[in-house]
């Protein structure tokens, strides 16, 4: 399934959905716990990835 920009969240939106700080999200990204994509120079996180994290999957 191909994800579109509509299916993506900004770092701030994703952190809000996950109820964590943006700093924690950055740390998770750096540690490889969160998969991201770049669109037009912006770092985005898919809604599917957020759902995976909310379920506690690695």
C-alpha positions, 0 to 999 in steps of 0.5 A: 500500500502506497502512503500519501502525504495525507497519511503522514503526520508532522513530528509535532502531530505524531508526538501529540498522538503518542502523548510524548514530547517532540524531544522523545520522538526525536530520540526514538527516531535517532534510536531507530524505533520510529520509521520516518519519510522525507517529503519536500525536505520535511520529516514525516511519520505515517499514521500506520507507524503511529498506530504500530507504536500505540500498539506497542509493537517494535 
